[in-house]
Amino acid sequence: MKSEKETIYDYAAELKLLAFKEELECTLSLAAEENWNHLQFLTELLGKESARRRECRRRSRIRSAGFPQMKYLHELVMEDMPK
């Protein structure tokens, strides 16, 4: 019979909750140390999942834009700009 953690890992994999799966142990420890309730625990884990997905979407958009090279604002030379 599977433990509760193994079952959670299986559900997270099935639902493709990668950050949830990766962060479970760390978040469980933190929740135990700080005496979080269930809502605080879920909020933390789902927040990490949401942040990971936002970052993946951002990277995907940049990749699909097909820029020939990456350029950043801090690299911009104002003297080279048209007037």
C-alpha positions in Angstrom: 0.0 0.0 0.0 1.3 3.5 -0.9 2.0 6.1 1.7 0.1 9.4 1.6 3.2 11.2 0.2 3.5 8.7 -2.6 -0.1 9.1 -3.5 0.3 12.9 -3.5 3.3 12.5 -5.8 1.3 10.3 -8.2 -1.6 12.8 -8.3 0.8 15.7 -8.9 2.4 13.8 -11.7 -0.9 12.9 -13.3 -2.1 16.5 -13.0 1.3 17.8 -14.3 1.9 19.9 -11.1 5.7 19.8 -11.4 6.4 22.6 -8.9 3.9 21.0 -6.5 5.8 17.7 -6.7 9.2 19.3 -6.5 8.4 21.6 -3.5 6.3 19.2 -1.4 9.0 18.0 1.0 10.4 21.5 1.6 6.9 23.0 2.1 5.8 20.2 4.4 8.9 20.8 6.6 8.3 24.6 6.6 4.6 24.1 7.4 5.4 21.8 10.3 8.0 24.3 11.7 5.7 27.3 11.5 2.4 25.4 12.4 0.6 26.3 9.2 -3.0 25.3 8.7 -4.2 23.5 5.6 -5.1 26.6 3.7 -1.7 28.2 4.3 0.0 25.0 3.1 -2.1 24.8 0.0 -1.7 28.5 -0.7 2.1 28.2 -0.6 2.3 25.1 -2.8 -0.2 26.4 -5.4 1.6 29.8 -5.4 4.8 28.1 -6.3 3.1 26.1 -9.0 1.5 29.3 -10.4 4.8 31.1 -10.4 6.6 28.2 -12.2 3.9 28.1 -14.9 4.0 31.9 -15.4 7.8 31.7 -15.9 7.4 28.8 -18.3 4.8 30.7 -20.4 7.1 33.8 -20.4 10.0 31.7 -21.7 7.8 29.9 -24.3 6.6 33.3 -25.6 10.1 34.5 -26.0 11.2 31.3 -27.7 8.2 31.3 -30.1 8.7 35.0 -31.0 11.8 33.8 -33.0 14.1 36.7 -32.1 17.4 36.4 -33.8 19.2 37.1 -30.6 18.2 38.2 -27.1 18.6 41.9 -26.3 18.0 43.7 -23.0 17.2 47.3 -22.2 20.4 47.7 -20.1 22.4 46.9 -23.3 20.7 49.7 -25.3 23.0 52.5 -26.4 21.1 55.7 -26.5 23.5 57.3 -29.0 22.7 54.6 -31.5 18.9 55.5 -31.4 17.4 57.5 -34.3 16.4 61.0 -33.4 
